[in-house]
């Protein structure tokens, strides 16, 4: 028979365990000797009790209730009969009435072990989340142990209560007091595994192995200790536990989802993706699984597949602004600026006052043919987060690209006062100074940028071009060659070298001309790619090109 300590292993599991125990006739009656002197005699009393028990076990609860009522007329304030009445109340779903009956039973017979156990079972239904009920459950279990020191169920319930209170060592102590058979029951093994994992002690690995080797292992048992294993960052043990469980019986969508996350945390991206796809197949309404699949696909370098998962998620949750925003971010990383702009715009329609979305849209638009269109978004971000340095820098960068140099300089000077944005702000200020012919100031700003962030190809390219204009050809070649070493495809650095070789009649000019033309062609191709639109199917595969801003999924 299944005892309470065998599988009351989740916070809402004790109510089910209580009803199963009732159905199996396990809420036993302990007959006190002194009640047998009732007026109808001991044999009549025993016969009455056995009849009631048989009626309960056969599910004839109304007849049992009637029999108890008749018996109580003959044997009033009888703890055994009140205990049986409580069993009937539980079976019929009357928890409050059951508690009253069991309480009356222990009041009339303080040694009635079964009634105390029944009260503790009821308390365990809500003890996980109610401190007062938890204290009552602990008191009842301790009383049972006083009456019966070897009572497995009471020790198991005490171990569970202590684990809920994060007192894992005492929980393990209670589990050690179980009988050998009870210690091997799956619920006790799972609870011990949770305790060891929560303590992060050396026995955790063996505890997981013991649980995984138990053929009674279910997903429910595995989830008893998974939270503690997650806290301990033992994704490997979570994966091994769920894989073992799946070998005994199939995992649910939730179990597959957790296994996929564990595999991802362990760096097994291909396995994680396959498992998460199985989880989604089992629950095709799970947006969370699609979001996780998106992350795994991106980690594996499959941005196209990530867009496919997000496209499906957007179909399922069209009002979730985070989904189109993430879609836009991935498009931006792929160089699809037109797609990024449309997707982030969709996010902003849903949440127009979201600061992050306004900044994202502003940055994307600032690289368009008309950077001034970015200003409303960036100013909105600045209004929402006036102290954010990235917003100040973005306003300066957008103004620079719009060739509004006076406005740009005001914002950029503010950005130089923040450690996170100072280097880039000095870079833009240097470019403005160079455009306006203030070369000494430009060099000062650019060198300050290099001091803060050394070895930046774009900054060295700017300095090299200034040196070309100043006819300092030795310095020019030094800066430009270093820039190309850092970034062989840098447009400005390669153009600067071409200028330098033309000025100095360097024989490398012809080769550099060919090299620059190749880089220019690639840049033109990238510019076209930025305006390309794609259609994403649910499987993540592209389905042909379309005009910009015409995106279907």
C-alpha positions in Angstrom: 0.0 0.0 0.0 1.1 3.6 -0.6 1.9 5.4 2.6 2.0 9.2 3.0 5.8 9.2 3.1 6.0 7.5 -0.2 4.9 10.3 -2.4 3.8 13.4 -0.6 6.7 15.2 -2.2 5.4 18.4 -3.6 3.8 21.4 -1.9 0.3 20.6 -3.1 0.7 16.9 -2.8 -0.6 16.2 0.7 -4.2 16.8 -0.2 -4.0 14.1 -2.9 -2.1 11.8 -0.5 -4.8 12.3 2.1 -7.6 11.3 -0.2 -5.7 8.4 -1.6 -5.0 7.2 1.9 -8.7 7.4 2.7 -9.6 5.5 -0.4 -7.2 2.8 0.6 -8.6 2.6 4.1 -5.3 3.8 5.6 -6.8 6.3 8.0 -6.9 3.5 10.5 -8.9 3.3 13.7 -7.0 2.7 16.9 -9.5 1.2 19.4 -9.1 2.4 23.0 -9.8 -0.3 25.5 -12.0 1.7 27.9 -14.6 2.4 25.2 -15.4 -1.3 25.0 -17.5 -1.1 28.2 -20.2 0.7 26.3 -23.8 -0.3 27.0 -24.1 -2.6 24.0 -21.0 -4.5 24.9 -17.5 -4.9 23.3 -18.6 -7.3 20.5 -21.4 -5.1 19.3 -19.1 -2.1 19.3 -16.4 -4.0 17.3 -19.0 -5.2 14.8 -20.3 -1.7 14.4 -16.8 -0.4 13.7 -15.9 -3.1 11.3 -19.2 -2.5 9.4 -18.4 1.2 9.1 -14.9 0.5 7.9 -16.1 -1.9 5.2 -18.7 0.7 4.1 -15.9 3.3 3.8 -13.5 1.0 1.9 -16.3 0.0 -0.5 -17.1 3.7 -1.2 -20.5 3.5 0.4 -20.0 6.8 2.3 -23.6 7.8 2.9 -24.3 4.4 4.5 -21.1 4.8 6.6 -22.2 8.3 7.7 -25.6 6.9 8.8 -24.0 4.0 10.6 -21.6 6.4 12.5 -24.5 8.6 13.5 -26.4 5.5 14.9 -23.2 4.3 16.7 -22.6 7.7 18.3 -26.0 7.5 19.9 -24.8 4.4 21.7 -21.2 5.5 22.1 -21.2 9.3 22.5 -17.9 11.2 22.6 -16.1 8.1 21.2 -12.8 9.0 19.6 -12.7 6.0 17.3 -16.1 6.8 15.8 -15.3 10.4 15.4 -12.1 9.5 13.6 -14.1 7.4 11.2 -16.5 10.3 10.7 -13.5 12.5 9.8 -12.5 9.9 7.2 -15.9 10.1 5.6 -15.8 13.9 5.6 -12.4 13.8 3.9 -13.6 11.4 1.3 -16.6 13.7 0.5 -14.3 16.7 0.3 -15.4 18.3 3.6 -12.0 19.3 5.0 -13.3 21.7 7.7 -15.8 19.1 9.0 -13.1 16.5 8.8 -10.8 18.6 10.9 -13.5 19.1 13.5 -14.2 15.4 13.7 -10.5 14.5 14.1 -10.1 17.2 16.7 -13.0 15.8 18.6 -11.5 12.4 18.4 -8.2 13.4 20.0 -10.0 15.4 22.5 -12.0 12.4 23.6 -9.0 10.0 23.2 -5.6 11.7 23.6 -3.8 8.5 22.7 -5.6 7.9 19.4 -2.7 7.9 17.0 -4.7 7.6 13.8 -6.6 10.8 14.5 -3.4 12.7 15.1 -2.0 11.5 11.8 -5.2 12.4 10.0 -5.1 15.9 11.5 -1.4 16.3 10.4 -2.3 15.1 6.9 -4.9 17.8 6.6 -2.5 20.4 8.0 0.2 19.4 5.4 -2.2 20.4 2.6 -1.5 24.1 3.3 1.6 24.0 5.6 4.0 24.8 2.8 2.6 28.4 2.5 1.1 29.1 5.9 3.5 29.4 8.8 0.8 29.0 11.4 -0.5 25.8 9.9 3.1 24.6 9.4 3.7 25.0 13.2 0.5 23.1 13.9 1.5 20.3 11.5 4.9 20.1 13.2 3.3 19.9 16.7 0.9 17.1 15.5 3.8 15.1 14.0 5.9 15.4 17.1 3.0 14.2 19.2 2.6 11.2 16.9 6.4 10.5 17.3 5.9 10.6 21.1 3.1 8.1 20.9 5.0 6.0 18.3 8.7 6.8 17.9 9.0 4.5 14.9 6.2 6.0 12.9 7.6 6.5 9.4 4.9 8.8 8.2 5.3 11.3 11.1 9.1 11.4 10.6 8.7 11.9 6.8 6.2 14.7 7.4 8.6 16.3 9.9 11.4 16.0 7.4 9.2 17.7 4.8 8.2 20.5 7.1 11.8 21.1 8.1 12.8 21.3 4.4 10.1 23.8 3.8 11.7 25.9 6.6 15.1 25.5 4.9 16.3 23.5 7.8 17.9 20.8 5.6 20.2 19.2 8.1 17.4 18.5 10.6 15.3 17.3 7.6 18.0 14.8 6.8 18.1 13.8 10.5 14.4 13.0 10.4 14.8 10.9 7.2 17.6 9.0 8.9 15.0 7.8 11.5 12.8 6.2 8.9 12.8 2.4 8.7 15.1 0.9 6.0 12.1 0.2 3.8 10.8 3.7 4.2 14.2 5.3 3.5 14.2 3.5 0.1 10.7 4.8 -0.9 10.9 7.3 -3.8 9.5 10.2 -1.9 12.1 9.9 0.9 14.9 9.5 -1.6 13.7 12.6 -3.5 13.5 14.6 -0.3 17.0 13.5 0.8 18.2 14.6 -2.7 16.7 18.0 -2.2 18.2 18.4 1.2 21.7 17.5 0.0 21.4 19.7 -3.1 20.2 22.7 -0.9 23.2 22.2 1.3 25.5 21.8 -1.7 27.3 19.1 0.2 29.5 16.3 -1.2 26.7 13.8 -1.0 24.6 15.6 -3.6 26.0 13.7 -6.6 25.4 10.3 -4.9 21.9 11.4 -3.8 21.1 12.3 -7.4 22.5 9.0 -8.7 20.5 7.1 -6.1 17.3 8.9 -7.1 18.0 8.4 -10.8 18.6 4.7 -10.3 15.2 4.2 -8.6 12.8 2.6 -11.1 9.9 4.3 -9.3 11.3 7.7 -10.3 8.7 10.1 -11.9 9.1 13.6 -13.2 7.2 14.8 -10.1 9.9 13.2 -7.9 12.7 14.8 -10.0 11.1 18.2 -9.6 11.3 17.9 -5.8 15.1 18.6 -5.9 15.4 20.5 -9.2 14.9 23.9 -7.6 17.8 23.3 -5.2 19.9 21.9 -8.0 19.2 25.1 -10.0 20.3 27.2 -7.1 23.4 25.2 -6.8 24.0 25.6 -10.6 24.1 21.9 -11.2 22.6 21.8 -14.7 24.4 18.6 -15.3 22.7 16.8 -12.4 19.3 18.2 -13.5 19.8 16.8 -17.0 20.9 13.4 -15.7 17.9 13.2 -13.4 15.4 14.1 -16.0 17.0 11.9 -18.6 16.7 9.0 -16.1 13.1 9.9 -15.5 12.4 9.9 -19.2 13.8 6.4 -19.5 11.2 5.1 -17.1 8.2 7.1 -18.5 7.8 10.0 -21.0 8.4 13.5 -19.7 5.6 16.1 -19.9 6.0 19.3 -21.8 7.2 21.0 -18.6 9.7 18.2 -18.0 11.1 18.5 -21.5 11.3 22.2 -21.2 13.3 21.9 -18.0 15.6 19.3 -19.6 16.2 21.6 -22.5 17.2 24.4 -20.3 19.5 22.2 -18.3 21.1 21.0 -21.6 21.5 24.6 -22.7 23.2 25.6 -19.4 25.6 22.7 -19.9 26.5 24.0 -23.4 24.8 21.2 -25.3 23.0 23.5 -27.7 22.0 21.0 -30.3 20.5 18.7 -27.7 18.8 21.6 -26.0 17.2 22.7 -29.2 16.0 19.3 -30.1 14.5 18.8 -26.6 12.9 22.3 -26.5 11.3 21.6 -29.9 9.9 18.4 -28.4 8.6 20.4 -25.5 6.9 22.8 -27.9 5.4 19.9 -29.9 3.9 18.7 -26.6 2.6 22.2 -25.8 2.2 24.3 -28.9 0.8 27.2 -27.0 4.0 27.8 -25.0 5.4 31.2 -25.8 8.1 30.7 -23.2 9.4 27.6 -25.0 9.6 29.6 -28.3 11.5 32.4 -26.5 13.9 29.8 -25.1 14.4 28.3 -28.5 15.1 31.7 -29.9 17.9 32.2 -27.4 19.4 28.7 -28.0 19.3 29.3 -31.8 21.1 32.6 -31.4 23.7 31.1 -29.2 24.3 28.5 -31.9 24.7 31.3 -34.5 21.5 30.5 -36.2 19.8 34.0 -36.3 17.6 32.9 -39.2 16.2 30.1 -37.1 15.8 32.4 -34.1 13.7 34.7 -36.3 11.5 31.8 -37.2 10.8 31.0 -33.6 10.0 34.6 -32.8 7.7 34.9 -35.8 5.7 32.0 -34.4 5.7 33.5 -30.9 4.4 36.8 -32.3 1.5 35.0 -34.0 0.6 33.4 -30.6 1.0 36.7 -28.6 0.5 39.6 -30.9 0.2 42.0 -28.0 3.5 41.1 -26.4 5.8 44.0 -27.3 8.9 42.2 -26.2 8.6 39.8 -29.1 8.8 42.2 -32.0 11.5 44.2 -30.2 13.7 41.1 -29.9 12.9 40.3 -33.5 14.2 43.8 -34.4 17.4 43.3 -32.4 18.2 40.1 -34.2 17.5 41.8 -37.6 19.9 44.6 -36.5 22.6 42.1 -35.8 22.0 40.6 -39.2 22.3 44.0 -40.9 18.7 44.1 -41.8 18.0 47.7 -40.8 14.7 48.0 -42.6 13.4 44.9 -40.9 14.7 46.1 -37.6 13.0 49.4 -38.0 9.7 47.8 -38.8 9.8 45.3 -35.9 10.9 47.8 -33.3 8.2 50.1 -34.6 5.6 47.4 -33.9 6.9 47.1 -30.4 6.6 50.9 -29.9 3.0 50.8 -31.1 2.2 48.4 -28.3 4.3 50.2 -25.7 4.9 53.8 -26.9 6.5 54.9 -23.5 8.9 52.0 -23.2 12.3 53.7 -22.8 14.3 50.8 -24.2 12.2 50.6 -27.3 12.5 54.3 -28.0 16.2 54.1 -27.7 16.4 51.1 -30.0 14.2 52.8 -32.6 16.2 56.0 -32.4 19.5 54.2 -32.9 18.2 52.3 -35.9 16.7 55.4 -37.6 19.8 57.4 -36.9 21.6 55.2 -39.4 19.0 55.8 -42.1 19.1 58.3 -45.0 17.5 60.9 -42.8 19.0 60.6 -39.3 17.0 63.6 -38.1 14.0 61.3 -37.9 15.6 59.6 -35.0 15.4 62.6 -32.7 11.8 62.2 -31.5 12.6 58.7 -30.3 15.9 59.6 -28.7 14.4 62.7 -27.0 11.6 60.6 -25.7 14.2 58.2 -24.2 16.0 61.1 -22.7 12.8 62.4 -21.2 12.1 59.0 -19.7 15.6 58.5 -18.4 17.3 61.9 -18.2 20.3 60.7 -16.4 21.1 57.8 -18.8 24.4 58.5 -20.5 23.6 56.2 -23.4 20.7 58.4 -24.3 22.8 61.5 -24.3 25.5 59.9 -26.4 22.8 58.6 -28.9 21.4 62.2 -29.3 24.9 63.4 -30.0 25.6 60.6 -32.5 22.3 61.1 -34.3 22.8 64.9 -34.5 26.3 64.3 -35.9 25.0 62.0 -38.6 22.3 64.6 -39.4 25.2 67.1 -39.8 23.8 69.3 -37.0 27.2 69.8 -35.5 26.5 72.5 -33.0 23.7 70.5 -31.4 25.8 67.3 -31.6 28.7 69.0 -29.7 26.4 70.0 -26.9 25.2 66.5 -26.3 28.6 64.9 -26.8 30.3 67.2 -24.3 27.8 66.0 -21.7 28.5 62.4 -22.7 32.3 62.9 -22.1 31.5 63.2 -18.3 30.3 59.6 -18.1 32.9 56.8 -18.0 30.8 54.5 -20.2 30.3 57.0 -23.0 33.4 59.3 -22.8 35.5 57.5 -25.4 32.9 57.4 -28.1 31.9 61.0 -27.3 35.5 62.1 -27.8 35.6 60.2 -31.1 32.5 62.1 -32.5 33.9 65.4 -31.2 37.1 64.7 -33.0 35.3 64.0 -36.2 33.3 67.2 -35.9 36.4 69.2 -35.3 38.1 67.6 -38.4 35.0 68.4 -40.5 35.2 72.0 -39.4 39.0 72.3 -40.0 40.0 72.5 -36.4 42.7 69.8 -36.8 44.6 70.3 -33.5 41.4 70.0 -31.6 40.4 67.0 -33.6 43.7 65.3 -32.8 43.3 66.1 -29.2 39.8 64.6 -29.0 40.8 61.5 -31.0 43.9 60.9 -28.9 41.8 61.2 -25.8 39.5 58.5 -27.2 42.5 56.2 -27.8 43.7 56.9 -24.3 40.4 55.6 -22.9 40.1 52.8 -25.4 43.3 51.9 -27.2 43.6 50.2 -30.6 40.4 51.5 -32.2 40.7 51.1 -36.0 38.2 53.9 -36.7 40.0 56.4 -34.5 43.4 55.5 -36.0 41.9 55.9 -39.5 40.7 59.4 -38.6 44.1 60.4 -37.2 45.8 58.9 -40.2 43.7 61.0 -42.6 44.5 64.1 -40.6 48.2 63.3 -40.9 47.8 62.9 -44.7 46.2 66.4 -44.9 49.0 67.8 -42.7 51.6 66.0 -45.0 53.0 64.1 -42.0 53.2 61.0 -44.1 55.3 58.9 -41.7 52.7 59.4 -39.0 49.9 58.8 -41.5 51.2 55.5 -42.6 51.9 54.4 -39.0 48.3 55.1 -38.0 46.6 53.8 -41.2 48.6 50.6 -41.3 47.8 49.9 -37.6 44.1 50.5 -38.4 44.2 48.0 -41.2 45.9 45.5 -39.0 43.1 45.8 -36.5 40.3 45.8 -39.1 41.3 44.9 -42.7 37.9 45.9 -44.0 37.8 49.3 -42.4 36.6 51.7 -45.2 38.2 54.9 -43.8 41.5 53.3 -43.2 41.8 51.8 -46.7 40.6 55.1 -48.2 43.3 56.9 -46.2 46.0 54.6 -47.4 44.9 55.1 -51.0 45.1 58.9 -50.5 48.5 58.5 -48.9 49.9 56.4 -51.7 48.5 58.8 -54.3 50.1 61.8 -52.5 53.5 60.1 -52.3 53.5 58.3 -55.6 53.9 55.0 -53.7 54.1 51.9 -56.0 51.6 50.2 -53.7 48.9 52.6 -55.1 47.7 50.3 -57.8 47.3 47.3 -55.4 45.6 49.6 -52.8 43.2 50.9 -55.5 42.1 47.3 -56.2 41.8 46.6 -52.5 39.7 49.7 -51.9 37.4 48.9 -54.8 36.7 45.5 -53.3 36.0 47.0 -49.9 33.7 49.7 -51.5 31.8 47.0 -53.4 31.3 45.1 -50.1 30.1 48.3 -48.4 27.6 48.9 -51.2 26.4 45.3 -50.9 26.0 45.8 -47.1 24.1 49.0 -47.7 21.6 47.1 -50.0 21.4 44.3 -47.5 20.4 46.7 -44.8 17.3 47.6 -46.8 16.4 44.0 -47.7 13.3 42.4 -46.3 12.8 38.7 -45.8 9.8 36.5 -45.2 10.3 34.1 -42.3 8.5 30.8 -42.2 7.9 29.0 -38.9 10.7 26.7 -39.6 13.1 29.6 -39.7 14.0 29.3 -43.4 13.9 32.4 -45.6 11.2 32.5 -48.3 12.4 35.0 -50.9 13.0 38.8 -50.8 10.5 41.6 -50.8 10.6 45.3 -51.0 11.7 47.1 -47.9 9.1 47.5 -45.1 7.0 44.7 -46.6 7.4 41.9 -44.1 5.1 38.9 -43.6 5.5 36.0 -41.2 
